[in-house]
Amino acid sequence: MRRYIQPYEIANEMSMRRSVFKGAFVAVEGVTDFRLYGKFTEPRDCQLVIAHSKDNVRIAVREMAGTRGDGKTTGIVDQDYDLMLGKKPEDGLFITDCHDLETALIRSSSLDSVLWEYTDREEIDRFRQRTGLTVREALLEAALPLGVLMFLSLKHDYNLTFKDIDHREFVDTATLAADLRQMVRHVCSSSDHRNSDKGSIIPVLEKELAKGHDPWVACRGHDMVSILLLALRETFGLYNARNMGQGMLSGTLRLGYGFDDFSATGLYRDLKEWGESLGLRIWQ
């Protein structure tokens, strides 16, 4: 049912709340955003509103701040590929520092906490000796080609599908290295791919990778968490990680994400300044 929720319903919800709440409304894309950012908000001055999609955040905030003249309404949206595609941030909205929320979690100390709790230290040492990489570095290298491929698909209208990717098809669990050709083959085989064949995509992808995109912007957090889950289950995880699912791992990463992590972000700083300009305290 959530996919049928209209942005004007979200705006109406905020308008109804406005009769009793005089602080700031911050619309967020989904439940997981609400759970994470809600840990840090000051409830007397700020209320989060779940909009159920990025487009709903944009339209609802535009309706509230523009049409209805409520200057104490804003929203947080994932950066996704907007900046890479040359799209400027929409007025009245704030964007994540990284590609999305889960990418930010992997970048933070939360990943270190998860690794400490759920991994065999000797296996982690052996992994680093095999690859010359930390787990965080390996996750970035493994997820980057897929992230850049999705960027190219959006940019050149390749019509590729990335919803149900099976990372085991192209990621070596011993090293977390991604096989570029296997990855392209897997994505194309599960896509309605009309515009280019597999062979034509690979050189374009290799050329784009050589440009050195910021991996924290190009990598999807979903891919990084999925690859980490593979490694926990099959490479360096302890017994308590063997039956872990993606939802549980994402939730554990959110639990480990603390105020020190969040307060170091541009998103925290920019929203703090926006609130102060209105005489409000957005964060605790």
C-alpha positions in Angstrom: 0.0 0.0 0.0 2.9 2.4 0.7 3.7 2.7 -3.0 0.2 4.3 -3.5 0.7 7.0 -0.9 0.6 10.4 -2.6 2.9 13.3 -1.7 -0.1 15.5 -1.1 -1.2 13.1 1.6 2.2 13.6 3.3 1.8 17.4 3.0 -1.7 17.1 4.5 -0.4 15.1 7.4 2.2 17.9 8.1 -0.4 20.6 7.8 -2.7 18.8 10.3 0.2 18.4 12.7 1.1 22.1 12.3 -2.0 23.1 14.4 -0.2 21.8 17.5 3.4 21.6 16.5 5.4 24.8 15.8 8.8 23.3 15.1 10.4 21.9 11.9 9.1 19.1 9.8 11.8 17.0 8.1 10.5 14.5 5.5 12.5 11.4 4.9 12.4 8.7 2.3 11.6 5.6 4.4 11.3 3.8 7.6 15.1 3.1 7.9 15.9 6.8 7.5 13.3 7.6 10.2 14.9 5.0 12.5 18.4 6.3 12.0 17.9 10.1 12.0 15.3 9.8 14.7 18.0 8.8 17.1 19.5 12.3 16.8 16.6 14.7 16.4 15.5 17.1 19.2 11.7 16.2 19.5 10.7 19.5 20.9 11.9 21.4 17.8 11.9 18.7 15.1 9.6 16.0 13.8 10.5 13.5 11.1 7.8 12.5 8.6 8.1 9.3 6.5 7.2 10.1 2.9 7.8 6.5 1.5 9.8 7.6 -1.5 12.3 10.1 -2.8 9.8 11.7 -5.1 7.2 12.0 -2.3 9.8 13.9 -0.2 10.5 16.3 -3.1 6.9 17.0 -3.9 5.6 17.1 -0.4 8.3 19.6 0.7 7.7 21.7 -2.4 4.0 21.8 -1.6 4.6 22.7 2.0 7.4 25.2 1.7 6.2 26.7 -1.6 2.5 26.4 -2.2 1.4 26.4 1.5 4.2 28.8 2.6 5.5 26.7 5.5 9.1 27.7 5.8 9.8 25.3 8.6 9.5 22.2 6.3 12.4 20.5 4.6 13.5 17.0 3.6 16.4 14.6 3.5 17.0 12.6 0.3 19.7 10.2 -0.8 22.3 11.6 -3.1 22.1 8.5 -5.3 23.5 9.4 -8.8 22.1 12.9 -8.9 25.4 14.8 -8.6 27.1 12.3 -11.0 24.4 12.9 -13.5 24.8 16.7 -13.2 21.5 17.2 -11.3 21.6 20.1 -8.8 20.2 19.6 -5.3 16.6 20.8 -5.3 16.0 24.0 -3.3 14.6 23.2 0.2 16.1 19.8 0.4 19.3 18.3 2.0 21.2 15.4 0.5 23.3 12.7 2.1 27.1 13.0 2.0 27.4 9.5 0.5 25.4 7.7 -2.1 22.8 6.6 0.4 22.2 5.8 4.0 23.7 2.3 4.0 26.9 3.6 2.2 27.3 6.1 5.0 26.9 3.3 7.6 29.7 1.3 5.9 31.9 4.4 5.9 31.4 5.0 9.6 32.8 3.3 12.7 29.6 1.2 12.7 31.3 -1.2 10.3 34.2 -1.6 12.7 31.8 -2.5 15.5 30.1 -5.1 13.3 33.4 -6.7 12.3 34.5 -6.8 16.0 31.3 -8.5 17.0 30.8 -10.9 14.2 34.2 -11.9 12.7 37.1 -14.2 13.5 40.1 -11.9 14.0 42.5 -14.5 12.6 40.4 -14.9 9.5 40.3 -11.1 9.1 44.1 -11.0 9.3 44.3 -13.7 6.7 41.9 -11.8 4.5 44.0 -8.7 4.7 47.2 -10.7 3.9 45.5 -12.3 0.9 44.1 -9.1 -0.5 46.3 -6.3 0.9 43.0 -4.5 1.7 40.9 -3.8 4.7 37.4 -5.1 4.7 36.1 -1.5 4.0 38.4 -1.1 1.1 37.5 -4.5 -0.3 33.8 -3.7 -0.1 34.3 -0.4 -2.0 36.4 -2.1 -4.7 33.8 -4.9 -5.1 30.8 -2.6 -5.2 32.3 0.2 -7.4 31.9 -1.5 -10.8 28.3 -2.3 -10.2 27.6 1.2 -9.0 29.3 2.7 -12.1 27.4 0.3 -14.3 24.1 1.5 -12.9 25.2 5.1 -13.4 26.0 4.3 -17.1 22.6 2.6 -17.5 20.9 5.7 -16.2 23.1 8.1 -18.3 22.8 6.2 -21.6 19.4 4.5 -21.1 20.8 0.9 -21.2 17.5 -0.2 -19.5 19.4 -2.5 -17.1 17.7 -4.0 -14.0 19.5 -3.9 -10.7 16.7 -4.9 -8.3 17.5 -8.6 -7.7 21.2 -8.9 -8.1 22.8 -12.1 -6.9 26.3 -10.9 -5.9 27.5 -14.5 -5.6 27.4 -14.7 -9.4 30.4 -12.4 -9.7 32.1 -11.8 -6.3 34.8 -14.1 -5.1 34.0 -14.6 -1.4 37.6 -15.4 -0.5 38.9 -12.0 -1.7 35.6 -10.0 -2.3 37.0 -9.2 -5.8 34.3 -8.7 -8.5 34.7 -10.2 -11.9 33.8 -7.4 -14.3 32.7 -9.6 -17.2 30.7 -12.0 -15.0 29.0 -9.0 -13.4 27.9 -7.5 -16.7 26.8 -10.9 -18.0 24.7 -11.4 -14.8 23.1 -8.0 -14.9 22.3 -8.2 -18.7 20.9 -11.7 -18.4 18.3 -10.5 -15.8 17.5 -7.3 -17.7 15.3 -6.3 -20.6 18.4 -5.1 -22.4 17.6 -3.6 -25.8 20.1 -0.9 -26.4 23.5 -2.5 -26.2 25.0 -5.9 -26.1 27.3 -7.2 -23.3 30.5 -6.7 -25.4 29.8 -3.1 -26.0 29.1 -2.2 -22.4 32.4 -3.6 -21.0 34.8 -1.1 -22.7 32.5 1.8 -21.8 32.4 0.6 -18.2 36.2 0.2 -18.0 36.7 3.7 -19.4 34.2 5.1 -16.9 36.0 3.3 -14.0 39.3 4.8 -15.1 37.8 8.3 -14.4 38.2 7.7 -10.7 34.7 8.4 -9.4 34.4 8.9 -5.7 33.4 5.4 -4.5 31.4 6.7 -1.6 29.2 8.4 -4.1 29.2 5.8 -6.8 28.7 2.6 -4.6 25.2 1.6 -3.6 25.0 0.7 0.1 22.7 -2.2 -0.7 25.5 -3.8 -2.7 28.1 -3.2 0.0 25.9 -4.7 2.7 25.1 -7.7 0.5 28.7 -8.4 -0.2 29.6 -8.0 3.4 26.9 -10.5 4.3 28.4 -13.0 1.9 31.8 -12.6 3.5 30.4 -12.9 7.0 28.6 -16.2 6.1 31.4 -17.8 4.0 34.8 -16.2 4.7 35.5 -14.5 8.1 32.3 -14.6 10.1 31.9 -16.2 13.4 29.1 -18.7 14.1 26.7 -15.9 15.2 26.9 -14.4 11.7 26.2 -17.6 9.7 22.4 -17.2 9.8 22.3 -13.4 9.6 20.0 -11.9 6.9 20.3 -8.6 5.0 17.7 -6.9 7.1 19.4 -7.9 10.4 22.8 -6.8 9.2 21.5 -3.4 8.0 19.8 -3.0 11.4 22.9 -3.8 13.3 24.9 -1.3 11.3 22.2 1.4 12.1 22.5 0.5 15.8 26.2 0.9 15.7 26.0 4.4 14.1 26.5 6.9 16.8 26.3 10.7 17.2 30.0 11.1 16.7 29.6 9.5 13.3 26.6 11.6 12.3 27.9 14.9 13.7 30.9 14.6 11.4 28.8 14.8 8.3 27.9 17.7 6.1 24.2 16.7 6.3 24.3 17.2 10.1 26.0 20.5 9.8 23.8 21.9 7.1 20.5 20.9 8.8 21.8 22.3 12.1 22.5 25.7 10.4 19.1 25.6 8.7 17.4 25.0 12.0 19.4 27.7 13.8 18.3 30.2 11.1 14.7 29.5 12.2 15.5 29.6 15.9 15.1 25.8 16.1 17.3 23.0 17.4 17.1 20.1 14.9 19.6 17.8 16.6 20.0 16.8 20.2 
